[in-house]
Amino acid sequence: PITFTWENHDGYLYAYCRLREDFRHFKFSGIQRLTLVEGSFTHHLDPLEDWNEDWEDDWEEEDSSEPYYDIVFSCTEDLLGEVFLSFDEEVEVLKESAGGRYLLSVYAPFSPMVLGFFMGFGQKLKVLMACPPKIGPVPKLVKL
């Protein structure tokens, strides 16, 4: 293993794959029948810059074919940090309610990865609307 990462509710291990004879990202939830093997091996470590470039390329390739939408959702206050961390500065706070929920908007691909991110929070996060770009900007909402 070279490093562990956490991205959009999924953990990944960046390590050498003996089958493919190359470094790759392994999703923790996809690792099955993990066994400890005898012996050791040596390998050439990829420079960290190469790993970062490969990682960014993987995510860009996944998102590049998906159309982007203005996605309006509400979430509880305890999720705000993770939402902002996941979408960087692209999240806009539209309204804060007295009940501790926030109305937010993000311009993001409406992809299985993003939907999986939202669904992973259960009732703490609710997607209210997804407007494709041709519809225009997100309409003003009066109530949360």
Secondary structure by P-SEA (a helix, b strand, c coil): cccccccccbbbbbcccccccbbbbbcccccccccccccbbbbbbccaaaaaaaaaaaaaaaacccccccccccccccaaaaaaaaaccccccccccccccccccccccccaaaaaaaaccccccccccccccccccccccccc
